[in-house]
Amino acid sequence: MSRKSFIEEESVDEQEFFEAVNDEHFTRPRVSRADSLRARRQVEALLEERRLRKAIEDDWFAGLDEEE
């Protein structure tokens, strides 16, 4: 299979996969306020956990540097 025919075949597959959506027919899925707040809290908890892990690692590595 030549490179050109392979690329053409790929683009045809992509066109079939990605269908165009007209703005007038697109509706954003409704998300309840409770779901939105729950998701926000999860993200905030993950960010806080990441921040704390980073602080612990920084303190731990700082302790190693002082010992040397």
DAFEN-V418197 format. One line per field, one symbol per residue. phi: phi as a letter, one per 40 degrees, with the letter a starting at -180 (. if undefined). burial: + if it has 16 or more other C-alpha atoms within 10 Angstrom, else -. A space follows every 50 residues. Layout:
# DAFEN-V418197
phi=???
burial=???
This chain:
# DAFEN-V418197
phi=.cccccccccccccccccccbcdcbcbcccbccccccccccccccccccc cccccccccccccccccc
burial=-------------------------------------------------- ------------------
